[in-house]
Amino acid sequence: MRISNAMIADNIKSYLSMHTERLVKTQEQIASGKRINRASDDPIGMSRALGYRKTIASLEQYNANITDAKFHVETVEDILGGITDLLRDAKAIASDPKPDGRAEMADMVVAIREQVLQMANSRVNGNYVFAGDRTDVKPFDGTAYQGDNGTKDYMIGEGLFVNFEADGEQIFGNVFDVLNDLEDGLRNESNADITAQLPLIEDIIAGIATVRAGNAGKYKRLEATENFNSRFTVNTESLLSRTEDTDIAAAAIDLKIQETAYQSTLATAAKIVQPSLIDYLK
C-alpha cells in the first residue's frame, strides 16, 4: 500500500492534536487544582461531586439553624431565669406579709409585675419570643394573652426538627392575675387573699422550671446533632476532594511525560517529513 504525503501529514496532525489536548487538560487540572473541570472529564465523578456539594450545603444550613436554635434557648433561659427570680421575690412577700409596710410591699409587687410583663414581651431579632406563631404581636398587655399556642421549630437534620414552647400563656399561666390579686390583698390587708396567692405563684415557678429543664435537654441534643453534622461535613468534603481534586504530584509527572511525548513527536516529524510535506502542512 502506497503511503502518500497527505496520509503522513494527517497522522502527524492527529498525534500532535492528541498530545496537545492531553497537555492542555493536565495543565488545566494543575492550575485549577481540580481533576474534573467539566462533565465530559468524568461524567460519573461529576455527578458524585454535585451530590456531595448538595449534602455539604444542607449540612451547613442545618448547623446554621442549630446556631439560631441555641441562641433561642440561651435567650429564653435568661428570660425565664429572670422571671423566676422575680416570682421568688413575690413568693417571699406572700409568704411573710408583715402587718407594717404592706403599702410598700404592694408597690414592690407592682414593680415585679411590670418587670415580668416587660420580660414576657421580650423580642429576638424583632420577633416576640412568647407569642407562639404570632411573632409580630405583643403577647401580653397585662390582662389577656394576645399570642397563640404555636411552637418555635428548627430543622436540624434531614427530616429532623426540634421545637420549643413559645406559648406564653402556657408557660406563664395567669401570672398577671395572681400578681394583681397579691397587690390587692396587700392593699386591702387581707391575709387570706395574700396567702391564697402563694401556691399559685409556686405552681407558676414550677411550670417555668419544667420548661427550662426541657430546653436544657434540647440544648444538649442540639450540641450532639451539631457535632454529628460537623463530622459528616468533614467526611463528605474528604469524599468530594478525592473525587474531583487533582493529585498534583501525579499530575506533574504526567505533564512531564506528555511534554516529552509531544517533543518526541515533533522531533520525529522533523526527521521523516520531506521539505515538500512541510510545505504541505503549512
FENTAPE-V807784 format. One record per pair of residues at least 12 apart in sequence whose C-alpha atoms are under 7 Angstrom apart, sorted by the first residue. I is the first residue (numbers start at 1). J is the second residue. Records with the same first field share a line. If there is no record, write none. Layout:
I = J + J
This chain:
5 = 277
9 = 281
12 = 269
16 = 262 + 265
19 = 258 + 262
23 = 255 + 258 + 259
26 = 251 + 255
29 = 246
30 = 246 + 248 + 251
33 = 245 + 246
34 = 244 + 245 + 246
35 = 244 + 245 + 246
36 = 244
45 = 243
49 = 240 + 243 + 244
52 = 236 + 240
56 = 233 + 236
59 = 229 + 233
62 = 155 + 156 + 157
63 = 156 + 226 + 229
65 = 154 + 155 + 156
66 = 156 + 222 + 226
69 = 154
70 = 219
73 = 215 + 219
77 = 212
79 = 119
80 = 208
83 = 116
84 = 205
86 = 112
87 = 201
90 = 109
91 = 198 + 201
94 = 194 + 195 + 197 + 198
95 = 195 + 198
102 = 186 + 187
103 = 186 + 187
106 = 183 + 186 + 187
109 = 179 + 183
110 = 183
113 = 176 + 179
117 = 140 + 142
121 = 138 + 139 + 140
129 = 166
130 = 166 + 167 + 168
131 = 147 + 148 + 166 + 167 + 168
132 = 147 + 148 + 149 + 150 + 151 + 166 + 167
133 = 148 + 150 + 151
134 = 147 + 148
142 = 176
145 = 169
148 = 167
149 = 167
150 = 166 + 167
151 = 163 + 164 + 165 + 166 + 167
152 = 164 + 165 + 166
171 = 207 + 208
172 = 204 + 208
173 = 204
175 = 204
178 = 197
182 = 194 + 197
